[in-house]
Amino acid sequence: MKKNAFLTFIFACIPGAGQMYYGYMKRGLSMITFFCLFIMAGTLVDVLVVGSVIVWMYSFFDTFNLRAQIGAGTAPQD
C-alpha cells in the first residue's frame, strides 16, 4: 500500500509518528517514549535536552529509511 509523501513528511516531524504511520507501532512507541524521557530529564539536567534532539533526528531519518526499505521489499519486522 502506497503512503502519501506529504503525510509521511508531516508524521516524520513528530518523533515516533512516522514509524507508526508505516505500521511499526513498537518502534514508534519507543521513539516517543525516549523523546519524552529526554525532555523530562532535560528539565533537571539541561545537557540532556541534546538527547531529545538526537532522538528527533534519528526518528525523522528512520521514517524515510523505513519508507525506502518498504518500497524495496527489504523492511524488517517490528
Order of alpha helices (4+ residues) and beta strands (2+ residues): alpha-alpha-alpha-alpha
